[in-house]
Amino acid sequence: MIGTITNRNVAVEVGQAFGEASGAVRERLHRAAAREAEGQAATREDTFTDDLADALDRVIADRLEQLSETLSTSGSNVRIEFESTKAPQGEEADFGLDLGVRVIIETPGYAAQKAILVQCKRMYGVGNAGTFPKLRGDGEDQAKKMLEVTPASFFFLFNGGDEHDLLEMMASATLLPWDEPFRWFHLPRVHPDYFDPGVAVLPAARVLAMSEASLASKTSLPIGARDVLAGSVPLGHFIAGLFAPCFVGDVRTPILQLATPPKDRQEIRGLDAQVPELGQLKARRFHKLKVVKQVAP
């Protein structure tokens, strides 16, 4: 449920929009992995991740614009906005953060604004054979830095491969009925795109826990897809089932401002509460998802 919107289909359709974008990322990464397997040089990690993020933004914006138009003509009085903004030219090259994501909910009797911090990592290879080498070392340090600021810190994992294989590795976290293979395809009013695993969301707290355990056992952080994806959920479900309904997110003003483009920060106000020193954390890009329901005239 998003705010006080009683129509559950609104949340499902928002999740489907993000899921469709995840599917586009998965297919693109699958094609890239195939080229790399044939001997072509892999694109630099940060460049390729930026390209995937661009693709994700375009599809999300397109799908949510279509959804908002549909809702505006259905008599539901619901409006959905999505904005993606890159950091201005001239910002430091070492941003320390890939994404700041805000969600704003304005419905009758309910007003919320909160944010999460995000690092993005791509899978090398596909499916069961995939790995996340940049999660080791870089990712461990990034998890600590984000968590020093807020527990609302996550990794977006860009995955390639068969969606069934990827979802099977994520089964322990999705809490869906796995007693029959992919029975969730038949859940009423839920399209498979809602659960597309092309982008999975992994809590930074889980990366920290794995890192601490590896340190204690004098081993390296596991980077295999089965180890990493076991603690993640599909992006569509995360947005519509956890983030927008307020299960996760930080409402403090400094975190909201960190997840907001610099030109708009002075207007952002949240809970007046202190946060630890932000240090040099800056985001490369910013997402804003706004859901508004007006009172019927």
N, C-alpha and C positions, 0 to 999 in steps of 0.2 A: 504494500500500500504506500503510495506516495502522498504525503500530507494527509489531507482529508478527502482525497479522491476515492470514492467507493467503487468506481469501475475498475476492476482488477485488470482488465484488458489494456488499460493505459500503461501500466507498469510492464506488462508482458510485451507490448509493442515497442516500448523504449528499449527493453532488453534485446528484442529482435533486431532493432536498428544497429546496436553495438555488436550483436552477434554476426550480422551480415558483413559488417566491416572487418570483423575478426576472420571471417571466411575468406575475404579478399586478401588479407595479409597472409593467411595460411597458404593459399594457392600461389601467391607470388614468391613466398619463401621456398616452397616446394620446387618451383621452377629454378630458382637460383641455386638450390642445393644440387639439382640435377646437372646444371652447368658446371658447378664446382667439382662434382664427381667425375665429370668428363675431362678434368684437367685444367679448366679455366681458373684463373686467379680469383680468389675471393675478394670482394669489395671490402675496403676498410670497415671495421666494426662500426665506428661512429657514423660514417657516411651512409652505410647500408641501413643502420637503425633509423637514421633520420629519414631516409627514403620510405621505409616502412611506416614510420609515424605519419609522414605526409599522406601516404595512401590511406591510412586509417582515418585521418582527419577528414579527407575528402568524402569518403563513403559515409561516415557518420553524419556529416553535415547534410549530405544529399538525402539520406534516409530520414533524418529527423525533420527536415524541411517538408518532405512529402507527408510525414505523419502529422505534423502540425497543421498542414493544409486540410488533411482529412478530418482532423478533430475540430477544426474551426467551422467546418460545414456540417458537422454531425449534431450540433446543438449541445455539445458537452461543455462549452465555454472553457476548454482547456487549450492553452497555448504552450508550445515547447520551443525553446531557443537553444542553439548551440553555437559557441564561438571558439575558434582556435587561433591563437595569436603567438607569433614567434617573438623572442626577445629582440629588442631594438639593436641595430647595428652599433658596434662600438662597445658593447658589453664585454666583460672579460671572457677570454676563451675558455677558462676553467670555470664552468658554471657550477659544477658539483651536484646538479640536479637536472634530470631530463624534463620532468613535467610537474606543474602544479595544477591540480584539478579541483575546481569548485563546483558545488551543486547548490542552487538556490531554489527553494520551494516556497511558493506563496499561494496558499489556498485558504478558503474561509476558516477562520479560527486557528490558523497554523502558519508560522513563518520561520523558516530555517535557512541558514547559510553556513556551510562547512567546507572543509578542504582536506585533501590528501596530498602527500608528496610521493613522487614516483621516479624510479629508475627503470630504464628499458634494457632488456638483454635479448639477443637473438639466439635461436637454436642453430647449431652447426650440424649438418646431416639432417635426417628426418626420422620421425617416429621413435620407435624403441632404440634405434641406433644413434639418436640425436644426443648432443651434449651442449652444455652451456659453459664453455671455458672461462668466459669473462665474469662469471659469477664467483669464481674462485679468486681470491686476492682483491681485485677491484670491487667486486660485489660485496664482499665481506666488509671492506672498509666503508663502502657507501651505506650499507645497512646500519652500521654503528653511527655514522654521522647523521643520518636521517632520524634514527631513533633517539639520539641525544636531543633532538628538537621536538619530535612528536611521535607517539605510538601509531598515528595514522599514516604509516609509511609502508610502501609496497613496491614490488617489482612487477612490471608488465613484461611477460615472456612471449616473444614472437616465435611461433612454432610452425614447422612444416610437416607434412605427412598426412596419412589417412586419419580422418576425424575419429573413427571408431577406436583406432589404436591409441590416439592421444587421450580420448575420454576414458578409456579403460585405465590408463595410468593415473587419471585424476579422480577415479571413482570414490576413493576414501573420503575426499573432501566435498564432493557435490551433494552427498546425502540424498541421492535419488534411488529409486527402486531398481537395483541391479540384479535382482533375483532372476530376471529374464533379460537376455541380452538387449540392451538399448530400448527397453520398454518405454523410456521417457519419450520416445518419438510419438507415442500414442496418447500422451497426456492431453486432456481437452484444452483447446485454445492456445496451446504452446507449440510454436513452429520449431523445427530442429535448429534453425539459425540462432535461436535464443541461447543454445548451449554450444555453439561452435567454439572449438578449442584453439582456434588460430592465434588468439591472444588469451593468455592465462594470467591470473593475478595471484601473486605469491606474497604473503606478508613478509616484510623485512624482519619482523620478530622471529619468523621461522628460519630465515637465513642466519640470523645471529645465533639461534639455538644450535643449528647444525655446525656453525663455525666454532662455537664454544666446545661442543662435543668432539669435534675433530682435533682441536687444540689439546684437549685433555687426553685423547688417545694417541696423540702424536701422529696423526694421519692428515691427509688433505681433504678439504671440503669435497663431498661427492658432487659431480657435475653431470652425471648421466641423467637422461630424461626421466627415467622411472623414479629415481631418487628425488629429483627436483619437482616434477609435476605432481607428485603424490600430495603435496600440501597446497595445491592451487585450485582455483575455481575459474570457469570460463568468464570472460569479460562481461558478456551480456548479463549473466546471472549476478555478477558482482555489482554492476551498476544498478540494475533494476530490483535486485533482491536484498542488497546489503547497504550500498552507498546512499542511493536516493531515499530509502525508507529509514535512514538514520541509525543503522546498526554500527556503522563506522564513520569516522570523520572528526575533524578538529574544529571547534567553533571559536577558538581564540583569535583575537584581532591580528597578532603578528603572523600567525600561520595563514590566515586568510589573505593577508597582504602579500606574503611570500608567493602565494599561488595566483596572484593577480598581476597583470601587466603593469609596469612601473607608472605609466601615465594615469592609471585609475586607482592607485593605492590609497591616496589621501581620502577618497570617498568611502573606503571599506571600513566598516565597523562591525566587530563581533563581540564576544565576551571579553570584558576588560580583565584579563588575567595574564600574569607573567609567564614567559616561556624561557627556556635556557638560551644562552647566547646563540644567535643564528650563524655566527661566523661568516664565512664567505659563500654560504649557500645561495645560489641564484639558479633560476630555472631557464632552460633553453626555450620552452614554449609553455603556453597556458591554455587550459581548457575551461570553459564555463558552460554548464548545463543548467538551464532555468526552466522550471515547470510552474506555470501559473494557471490557476482556476479562478474565474471571476464568479461572483454571485449572480445568478440569473436575474434579469430585470423583472 
